[in-house]
Amino acid sequence: MKRLSLFLYYQFIWLTGCQDNSKEEKKFVLEDSIKDGDVILQETGQKPPHNYKIPYLDKFFALCSPG
C-alpha cells in the first residue's frame, strides 16, 4: 500500500510539474524590437553587398569589446 501511495504521489507531482502555466505568449513584433534598440538583421531587397541592414550594430560591438 505504501508503494502505491508513493507512486500516486510522484505521478501527481510529475503531472502538475508538466503543466503549461503561460496564459498568453507575447508575439514577436519586429517594429517593437527595433524601437527597443535590439540588433536585428534586416533584408533590404537590394543586390549584395547592400542587401542587409543592421541597426544598432555599434551597441553590439560595444558589448563585445574587451574593455
MOPAC internal coordinates of N, CA, C and O (Angstrom, degrees):
PM7 1SCF
backbone

  N    0.0000 0     0.00 0     0.00 0    0    0    0
  C    1.4565 1     0.00 0     0.00 0    1    0    0
  C    1.5340 1   110.56 1     0.00 0    2    1    0
  O    1.2310 1   121.33 1   142.73 1    3    2    1
  N    1.3358 1   115.06 1   -37.27 1    3    2    1
  C    1.4529 1   118.93 1  -179.24 1    5    3    2
  C    1.5373 1   110.69 1   -65.94 1    6    5    3
  O    1.2310 1   120.51 1   141.91 1    7    6    5
  N    1.3326 1   116.64 1   -38.09 1    7    6    5
  C    1.4567 1   120.15 1   178.30 1    9    7    6
  C    1.5229 1   110.98 1   -64.78 1   10    9    7
  O    1.2310 1   120.55 1   139.02 1   11   10    9
  N    1.3126 1   116.55 1   -40.98 1   11   10    9
  C    1.4539 1   120.41 1  -179.99 1   13   11   10
  C    1.5228 1   111.24 1   -64.66 1   14   13   11
  O    1.2310 1   120.30 1   137.63 1   15   14   13
  N    1.3094 1   117.04 1   -42.37 1   15   14   13
  C    1.4597 1   119.72 1   179.92 1   17   15   14
  C    1.5351 1   111.00 1   -67.47 1   18   17   15
  O    1.2310 1   120.00 1   141.87 1   19   18   17
  N    1.3373 1   117.60 1   -38.13 1   19   18   17
  C    1.4617 1   119.97 1   175.75 1   21   19   18
  C    1.5270 1   111.10 1   -65.39 1   22   21   19
  O    1.2310 1   120.43 1   139.10 1   23   22   21
  N    1.3186 1   116.79 1   -40.90 1   23   22   21
  C    1.4566 1   120.89 1   177.94 1   25   23   22
  C    1.5203 1   110.67 1   -61.13 1   26   25   23
  O    1.2310 1   119.93 1   134.23 1   27   26   25
  N    1.3152 1   117.73 1   -45.77 1   27   26   25
  C    1.4636 1   121.45 1   179.58 1   29   27   26
  C    1.5294 1   111.28 1   -65.89 1   30   29   27
  O    1.2310 1   120.77 1   142.12 1   31   30   29
  N    1.3187 1   116.13 1   -37.88 1   31   30   29
  C    1.4554 1   120.68 1   178.48 1   33   31   30
  C    1.5326 1   110.14 1   -62.64 1   34   33   31
  O    1.2310 1   120.17 1   132.18 1   35   34   33
  N    1.3260 1   117.29 1   -47.82 1   35   34   33
  C    1.4596 1   120.39 1   179.69 1   37   35   34
  C    1.5264 1   112.14 1   -66.69 1   38   37   35
  O    1.2310 1   120.09 1   145.85 1   39   38   37
  N    1.3037 1   117.44 1   -34.15 1   39   38   37
  C    1.4561 1   120.05 1   175.82 1   41   39   38
  C    1.5292 1   110.57 1   -64.69 1   42   41   39
  O    1.2310 1   120.39 1   138.97 1   43   42   41
  N    1.3088 1   116.86 1   -41.03 1   43   42   41
  C    1.4669 1   121.19 1   178.18 1   45   43   42
  C    1.5218 1   110.57 1   -63.45 1   46   45   43
  O    1.2310 1   120.18 1   134.51 1   47   46   45
  N    1.3283 1   117.26 1   -45.49 1   47   46   45
  C    1.4648 1   121.44 1   179.26 1   49   47   46
  C    1.5260 1   110.19 1   -62.84 1   50   49   47
  O    1.2310 1   120.46 1   137.75 1   51   50   49
  N    1.3392 1   116.73 1   -42.25 1   51   50   49
  C    1.4599 1   120.80 1  -179.33 1   53   51   50
  C    1.5250 1   110.88 1   -64.61 1   54   53   51
  O    1.2310 1   119.91 1   137.01 1   55   54   53
  N    1.3202 1   117.77 1   -42.99 1   55   54   53
  C    1.4604 1   120.97 1  -178.61 1   57   55   54
  C    1.5224 1   112.17 1   -68.97 1   58   57   55
  O    1.2310 1   120.03 1   142.10 1   59   58   57
  N    1.3167 1   117.55 1   -37.90 1   59   58   57
  C    1.4631 1   118.94 1   179.07 1   61   59   58
  C    1.5188 1   110.99 1   -73.53 1   62   61   59
  O    1.2310 1   119.79 1   152.31 1   63   62   61
  N    1.3283 1   118.01 1   -27.69 1   63   62   61
  C    1.4556 1   121.00 1   177.84 1   65   63   62
  C    1.5118 1   112.82 1   -73.73 1   66   65   63
  O    1.2310 1   120.02 1   158.49 1   67   66   65
  N    1.3157 1   117.58 1   -21.51 1   67   66   65
  C    1.4711 1   121.57 1  -177.40 1   69   67   66
  C    1.5202 1   112.70 1   -96.33 1   70   69   67
  O    1.2310 1   119.89 1  -170.98 1   71   70   69
  N    1.3159 1   117.81 1     9.02 1   71   70   69
  C    1.4617 1   119.89 1   179.74 1   73   71   70
  C    1.5131 1   110.39 1   -74.24 1   74   73   71
  O    1.2310 1   120.69 1   -30.81 1   75   74   73
  N    1.3174 1   116.29 1   149.19 1   75   74   73
  C    1.4515 1   122.53 1   176.00 1   77   75   74
  C    1.5246 1   107.64 1   -91.99 1   78   77   75
  O    1.2310 1   120.78 1   -73.30 1   79   78   77
  N    1.3236 1   116.11 1   106.70 1   79   78   77
  C    1.4633 1   120.81 1  -175.88 1   81   79   78
  C    1.5137 1   113.47 1   -91.15 1   82   81   79
  O    1.2310 1   120.02 1   175.08 1   83   82   81
  N    1.3186 1   117.56 1    -4.92 1   83   82   81
  C    1.4591 1   118.98 1  -178.65 1   85   83   82
  C    1.5290 1   109.57 1   -74.21 1   86   85   83
  O    1.2310 1   121.29 1   -58.95 1   87   86   85
  N    1.2871 1   115.13 1   121.05 1   87   86   85
  C    1.4621 1   120.72 1  -178.88 1   89   87   86
  C    1.5242 1   111.08 1   -73.31 1   90   89   87
  O    1.2310 1   121.16 1   132.22 1   91   90   89
  N    1.3152 1   115.38 1   -47.78 1   91   90   89
  C    1.4560 1   119.88 1  -176.17 1   93   91   90
  C    1.5234 1   108.39 1  -147.95 1   94   93   91
  O    1.2310 1   120.60 1   -52.31 1   95   94   93
  N    1.3080 1   116.46 1   127.69 1   95   94   93
  C    1.4528 1   119.85 1   178.28 1   97   95   94
  C    1.5203 1   109.57 1   -85.61 1   98   97   95
  O    1.2310 1   121.24 1   -38.56 1   99   98   97
  N    1.3142 1   115.23 1   141.44 1   99   98   97
  C    1.4519 1   119.97 1   178.51 1  101   99   98
  C    1.5198 1   108.85 1   -79.40 1  102  101   99
  O    1.2310 1   120.37 1   -50.03 1  103  102  101
  N    1.2965 1   116.89 1   129.97 1  103  102  101
  C    1.4580 1   122.40 1  -179.88 1  105  103  102
  C    1.5255 1   109.75 1   -78.36 1  106  105  103
  O    1.2310 1   120.64 1   -36.26 1  107  106  105
  N    1.3293 1   116.38 1   143.74 1  107  106  105
  C    1.4569 1   121.51 1   176.99 1  109  107  106
  C    1.5211 1   109.10 1   -78.97 1  110  109  107
  O    1.2310 1   120.90 1   -54.84 1  111  110  109
  N    1.3195 1   115.88 1   125.16 1  111  110  109
  C    1.4599 1   122.11 1   177.63 1  113  111  110
  C    1.5208 1   106.88 1  -124.01 1  114  113  111
  O    1.2310 1   120.88 1   -58.94 1  115  114  113
  N    1.3213 1   115.93 1   121.06 1  115  114  113
  C    1.4636 1   121.83 1  -175.93 1  117  115  114
  C    1.5231 1   111.51 1   -60.86 1  118  117  115
  O    1.2310 1   120.14 1   139.01 1  119  118  117
  N    1.2907 1   117.34 1   -40.99 1  119  118  117
  C    1.4655 1   120.60 1  -177.74 1  121  119  118
  C    1.5319 1   111.12 1   -64.00 1  122  121  119
  O    1.2310 1   120.16 1   142.70 1  123  122  121
  N    1.3267 1   117.30 1   -37.30 1  123  122  121
  C    1.4668 1   120.09 1   177.70 1  125  123  122
  C    1.5192 1   111.04 1   -65.81 1  126  125  123
  O    1.2310 1   120.24 1   142.10 1  127  126  125
  N    1.3168 1   117.15 1   -37.90 1  127  126  125
  C    1.4583 1   120.75 1   179.66 1  129  127  126
  C    1.5161 1   111.27 1   -67.44 1  130  129  127
  O    1.2310 1   120.39 1   139.96 1  131  130  129
  N    1.3103 1   116.85 1   -40.04 1  131  130  129
  C    1.4594 1   120.53 1   178.01 1  133  131  130
  C    1.5228 1   109.88 1   -66.68 1  134  133  131
  O    1.2310 1   120.28 1   139.34 1  135  134  133
  N    1.3277 1   117.07 1   -40.66 1  135  134  133
  C    1.4625 1   121.44 1   178.94 1  137  135  134
  C    1.5311 1   111.10 1   -64.02 1  138  137  135
  O    1.2310 1   120.59 1   147.61 1  139  138  137
  N    1.3560 1   116.48 1   -32.39 1  139  138  137
  C    1.4649 1   121.06 1   179.50 1  141  139  138
  C    1.5208 1   112.48 1   -78.61 1  142  141  139
  O    1.2310 1   120.01 1   170.05 1  143  142  141
  N    1.3316 1   117.58 1    -9.95 1  143  142  141
  C    1.4550 1   120.84 1   178.17 1  145  143  142
  C    1.5139 1   113.75 1    89.90 1  146  145  143
  O    1.2310 1   119.38 1  -157.56 1  147  146  145
  N    1.3157 1   118.78 1    22.44 1  147  146  145
  C    1.4613 1   121.92 1   178.67 1  149  147  146
  C    1.5205 1   110.38 1   -77.16 1  150  149  147
  O    1.2310 1   121.05 1   -29.46 1  151  150  149
  N    1.3341 1   115.60 1   150.54 1  151  150  149
  C    1.4595 1   121.33 1   177.39 1  153  151  150
  C    1.5229 1   107.91 1   -85.08 1  154  153  151
  O    1.2310 1   120.80 1   -62.60 1  155  154  153
  N    1.3366 1   116.08 1   117.40 1  155  154  153
  C    1.4633 1   121.74 1  -175.55 1  157  155  154
  C    1.5178 1   108.73 1  -134.53 1  158  157  155
  O    1.2310 1   120.86 1   -41.79 1  159  158  157
  N    1.3123 1   115.97 1   138.21 1  159  158  157
  C    1.4578 1   121.69 1   176.28 1  161  159  158
  C    1.5196 1   108.26 1   -87.61 1  162  161  159
  O    1.2310 1   120.37 1   -62.29 1  163  162  161
  N    1.3378 1   116.90 1   117.71 1  163  162  161
  C    1.4605 1   121.96 1  -178.52 1  165  163  162
  C    1.5202 1   109.67 1  -113.50 1  166  165  163
  O    1.2310 1   120.46 1   -44.37 1  167  166  165
  N    1.3164 1   116.73 1   135.63 1  167  166  165
  C    1.4548 1   121.34 1   176.79 1  169  167  166
  C    1.5258 1   108.29 1   -85.55 1  170  169  167
  O    1.2310 1   120.63 1   -48.54 1  171  170  169
  N    1.3587 1   116.40 1   131.46 1  171  170  169
  C    1.4645 1   120.46 1  -177.51 1  173  171  170
  C    1.5173 1   112.90 1   -97.09 1  174  173  171
  O    1.2310 1   119.48 1   162.06 1  175  174  173
  N    1.3212 1   118.60 1   -17.94 1  175  174  173
  C    1.4496 1   121.18 1  -179.29 1  177  175  174
  C    1.5136 1   113.58 1    88.80 1  178  177  175
  O    1.2310 1   119.94 1  -178.33 1  179  178  177
  N    1.3330 1   117.72 1     1.67 1  179  178  177
  C    1.4606 1   121.26 1   178.88 1  181  179  178
  C    1.5254 1   109.55 1   -90.12 1  182  181  179
  O    1.2310 1   121.10 1    -7.53 1  183  182  181
  N    1.3300 1   115.50 1   172.47 1  183  182  181
  C    1.4600 1   120.63 1   177.56 1  185  183  182
  C    1.5275 1   110.10 1   -77.71 1  186  185  183
  O    1.2310 1   120.15 1   -25.05 1  187  186  185
  N    1.3461 1   117.32 1   154.95 1  187  186  185
  C    1.4695 1   120.66 1   178.42 1  189  187  186
  C    1.5169 1   110.18 1   -59.32 1  190  189  187
  O    1.2310 1   117.89 1   -31.80 1  191  190  189
  N    1.2665 1   121.62 1   148.20 1  191  190  189
  C    1.4572 1   129.88 1     6.77 1  193  191  190
  C    1.5286 1   113.56 1   -91.12 1  194  193  191
  O    1.2310 1   119.47 1  -170.51 1  195  194  193
  N    1.3280 1   118.62 1     9.49 1  195  194  193
  C    1.4666 1   121.28 1  -176.70 1  197  195  194
  C    1.5267 1   112.02 1  -103.71 1  198  197  195
  O    1.2310 1   119.82 1  -149.73 1  199  198  197
  N    1.3212 1   117.94 1    30.27 1  199  198  197
  C    1.4648 1   118.77 1  -175.82 1  201  199  198
  C    1.5297 1   112.94 1   -89.47 1  202  201  199
  O    1.2310 1   119.54 1   176.81 1  203  202  201
  N    1.3306 1   118.49 1    -3.19 1  203  202  201
  C    1.4612 1   120.48 1   177.46 1  205  203  202
  C    1.5159 1   110.44 1  -131.88 1  206  205  203
  O    1.2310 1   121.22 1   -34.49 1  207  206  205
  N    1.3136 1   115.27 1   145.51 1  207  206  205
  C    1.4634 1   122.43 1   176.46 1  209  207  206
  C    1.5266 1   106.57 1  -122.69 1  210  209  207
  O    1.2310 1   120.51 1   -46.86 1  211  210  209
  N    1.3313 1   116.63 1   133.14 1  211  210  209
  C    1.4587 1   120.52 1  -178.88 1  213  211  210
  C    1.5243 1   108.26 1  -124.06 1  214  213  211
  O    1.2310 1   120.07 1   -82.87 1  215  214  213
  N    1.3407 1   117.48 1    97.13 1  215  214  213
  C    1.4709 1   118.95 1   178.39 1  217  215  214
  C    1.5240 1   111.12 1   -73.65 1  218  217  215
  O    1.2310 1   120.42 1   -31.38 1  219  218  217
  N    1.3109 1   116.81 1   148.62 1  219  218  217
  C    1.4607 1   125.15 1   176.27 1  221  219  218
  C    1.5268 1   112.55 1    62.70 1  222  221  219
  O    1.2310 1   120.18 1  -149.31 1  223  222  221
  N    1.3291 1   117.26 1    30.69 1  223  222  221
  C    1.4572 1   120.50 1   178.68 1  225  223  222
  C    1.5271 1   110.92 1   -68.13 1  226  225  223
  O    1.2310 1   119.89 1   150.68 1  227  226  225
  N    1.3173 1   117.82 1   -29.32 1  227  226  225
  C    1.4554 1   120.68 1   178.18 1  229  227  226
  C    1.5309 1   111.28 1   -62.73 1  230  229  227
  O    1.2310 1   119.96 1   145.57 1  231  230  229
  N    1.3310 1   117.69 1   -34.43 1  231  230  229
  C    1.4731 1   120.23 1   176.30 1  233  231  230
  C    1.5203 1   110.94 1   -65.63 1  234  233  231
  O    1.2310 1   120.55 1   143.51 1  235  234  233
  N    1.3353 1   116.55 1   -36.49 1  235  234  233
  C    1.4556 1   120.44 1   178.74 1  237  235  234
  C    1.5271 1   110.74 1   -65.08 1  238  237  235
  O    1.2310 1   120.38 1   135.03 1  239  238  237
  N    1.3402 1   116.89 1   -44.97 1  239  238  237
  C    1.4571 1   119.82 1   179.79 1  241  239  238
  C    1.5289 1   111.48 1   -67.65 1  242  241  239
  O    1.2310 1   120.12 1   146.83 1  243  242  241
  N    1.3147 1   117.37 1   -33.17 1  243  242  241
  C    1.4670 1   120.55 1   176.62 1  245  243  242
  C    1.5293 1   110.30 1   -66.17 1  246  245  243
  O    1.2310 1   120.37 1   145.44 1  247  246  245
  N    1.3101 1   116.91 1   -34.56 1  247  246  245
  C    1.4518 1   120.99 1   178.76 1  249  247  246
  C    1.5302 1   111.39 1   -71.23 1  250  249  247
  O    1.2310 1   120.35 1   146.44 1  251  250  249
  N    1.3338 1   116.93 1   -33.56 1  251  250  249
  C    1.4639 1   121.82 1  -175.94 1  253  251  250
  C    1.5286 1   112.80 1   -89.42 1  254  253  251
  O    1.2310 1   119.78 1   170.74 1  255  254  253
  N    1.3079 1   118.02 1    -9.26 1  255  254  253
  C    1.4702 1   118.76 1  -177.26 1  257  255  254
  C    1.5313 1   109.73 1   -70.11 1  258  257  255
  O    1.2310 1   120.00 1   -35.16 1  259  258  257
  N    1.3444 1   117.60 1   144.84 1  259  258  257
  C    1.4600 1   120.69 1  -173.22 1  261  259  258
  C    1.5211 1   114.35 1   -72.97 1  262  261  259
  O    1.2310 1   118.13 1   171.37 1  263  262  261
  N    1.2612 1   121.16 1    -8.63 1  263  262  261
  C    1.4534 1   115.89 1   177.65 1  265  263  262
  C    1.4368 1   112.94 1   170.16 1  266  265  263
  O    1.2310 1   120.10 1   180.00 1  267  266  265

